[in-house]
Amino acid sequence: MKAKLSLIVQPVAALLLACNAGLVSASDHYQMAIVEATPGASAIQQGDAAKGLSTLHSSKADGDVFARTMALCVANTQLADISVASSACTRAITLARSQAQASAAERREMQALALSNRGVMHWVAQDLAKAQQDFQRAAKLSDSELVQHNLQQFSYRLQGLNQKLALAQ
């Protein structure tokens, strides 16, 4: 993929995401990928998903459909609008597979990033089984730092939840 991807560091708490652009520094963060040149991406990166969506929707619909769909996935996940986020994340996965102008390796990477984004969305929705499936599928397609980081974060979180359940019994 020739467009520059940006990482959005996401501390996940309950159903809401607080967006902080920057490097991963704590073990309680997930990352989501967004294409920087997408209208509204800057606002989404800065944590203003509503403004980012407004910019995205008011911009000309031409351009990279995959990039726009990834932005919709990320912004709606930040807003915990799970229904819209789910549709956008799933569409991004489908679009990644069909990018004729991209090489097979680029398509795999795009699909892995979209799967990882959807895994974060499933985490926010508290659907742990689907989150795990997406993180694992992404890891099979790519060994990128973002994908591996999110899979590792999920494993830590799942371990913590299992320990809390065991203590509660």
C-alpha positions, 0 to 999 in steps of 0.5 A: 500500500503506497498511502502512509498509514498512521497508528492511533493508540487506543486505551480501551476502557469499558465501551469508550476509547480515548484517542491519543496519537503517538507511540505505544507506551503502556500495556493497556493500549490497542492500536488502530490503523488509518490512512493519513491522507484521508479527509478527517484522519487528522481529527480522528487521530487527535481524538475528535471522531465526530469532527473527523466523520463530519469532514469525511462525510462532507468531503468529495466521495472520490478517492481511496474507498479503502482509506475512507472505509478504514477511517469510518471503522476507526472513528465509529469505534472511537464513538462506540457506534458498534453497528456502523463501525462493524459494517465499516470494518467488515467492508474494509476487510473486503475492500483490502482483498480486492485492491487490484492496484496493490501487490498480493503482499500489500493486499495481505497487509491491508487486510491484516490491518483492517482485521486488527481494527475490527478486532479492536471494535469487537473488544469495545463491543465486548465480543471477546470471541470475535475479537480473538478470531480477528486478531488471530486471523490478522496475525496469520496474514501479517507479522507487523508490529501493530497486528502483533501488538494488538494480539498480545494486548488481547491475550493479556486482557483475556488472561486478566479477565480469566484471573478475575473470574477465577478469583470471583468463584 
